[in-house]
Amino acid sequence: MLKLLLVAAVIALGWWLLVRQRRTARPETLSAEEARALLGVGPDADADAIRLAHRRLIAQVHPDAGGTVELARRVNLARDVALAALSGETSRR
């Protein structure tokens, strides 16, 4: 009976931590300027330059290369935001 209570307590704690983490996690946003600065490209950079900068930077911050998941996530977000801003600019022209 004690083992059953212990297992139930561990499952409940794991569930509570998972729900709490999801509830407090908020999606992060970057402006196009912040994304370009993080990637190290200028405001006139084209899609190829953005992708090249992303590849260069992700090779340094990827978890497999000694970086962290958070850094890789931010670099990927910066690439996505910069490319989306670029496509938004070209569609307005």
SULPEWO-V650016 format. One record per pair of residues at least 24 apart in sequence whose C-alpha atoms are under 10 Angstrom apart, sorted by sequence separation. I is the first residue (numbers start at 1). J is the second residue. If there is no record, write none. Layout:
I_J / I_J
This chain:
54_78 / 55_79 / 54_79 / 53_79 / 54_80 / 52_79 / 50_78 / 51_79 / 50_79 / 51_80 / 50_80 / 51_82 / 47_79 / 50_82 / 51_83 / 50_83 / 39_74 / 47_82 / 48_83 / 38_74 / 39_75 / 46_82 / 47_83 / 50_86 / 38_75 / 39_76 / 45_82 / 46_83 / 47_84 / 45_83 / 35_74 / 39_78 / 43_82 / 47_86 / 35_75 / 38_78 / 39_79 / 46_86 / 47_87 / 35_76 / 37_78 / 38_79 / 41_82 / 45_86 / 46_87 / 35_77 / 36_78 / 44_86 / 35_78 / 36_79 / 39_82 / 43_86 / 30_74 / 34_78 / 35_79 / 29_74 / 33_78 / 35_80 / 36_81 / 37_82 / 28_74 / 32_78 / 35_81 / 36_82 / 30_77 / 31_78 / 32_79 / 34_81 / 35_82 / 36_83 / 29_77 / 30_78 / 32_80 / 33_81 / 34_82 / 35_83 / 28_77 / 29_78 / 32_81 / 33_82 / 30_80 / 31_81 / 32_82 / 35_85 / 30_81 / 31_82 / 32_83 / 29_81 / 30_82 / 32_84 / 33_85 / 32_85 / 31_85 / 32_86
